Amino acid sequence: KPKAQFKQDTIGKLIDIHAKLAAGKGTGYERWAKKYNLKAMAQTLILLQEKDLLNEDALNQRIAELETKYHDALAVVKDLEGRMKFNKELRYHVAAYTSTKGIVQQFNTAKRPVAFEEQHRAELTAYRAAAAYFKANNLTKLPSPKKLEAEYAQLASEKAKFYEQYKEAKEELLKLKTAKQNVASFFREEEPAQQER
């Protein structure tokens, strides 16, 4: 028999038993689904009591706050990721530029530049790519590699902080949205049952 696995932190969604029975499920499934729904509703009620969100307006307001927090944190994380990517590319090109600068000076003073270029094609290509990158990004002065690494470390720590906020908001938001959906579907199921009596 399949067992419903409830994690402490998650809330299961209620199962639409009538739809499943209409789809051909048997009475054993119905019994299991009723127990599952009962546990899910108990978890939903416990969550809403712990968060003191027993009326619909408070629940909707908290969901709106969490959505705002979630989207703001996500926007900051995306921005920091973009800045980290730029920093990483810049560090790569600074390293390539500085490591190949000597070869370019030798190329400029070479007696046979065509043969020299053929021999050092990879280094010259890396130098030219770095120079083109700096020109495209309007960089006239090369930043220090140590400063770039320190900036990257700072961006990574900021990203970790905001990512944690994003993750917490997302988890709570999913729980509350599931709880809201469970309450709505619970009362939809209760209405036909009362009308049948």
Secondary structure by P-SEA (a helix, b strand, c coil): cbbbbbcccccccccaaaaaaaacccaaaaaaaaaaaaaaaaaaaaaaaaaccccaaaaaaaaaaaaaaaaaaaaaaaaaaaaaaaaaaaaaaaaaaaaaaaaaaaaaacccaaaaaaaaaaaaaaaaaaaaaaaaacccccccaaaaaaaaaaaaaaaaaaaaaaaaaaaaaaaaaaaaaaaaaaaaaaaaaaaac
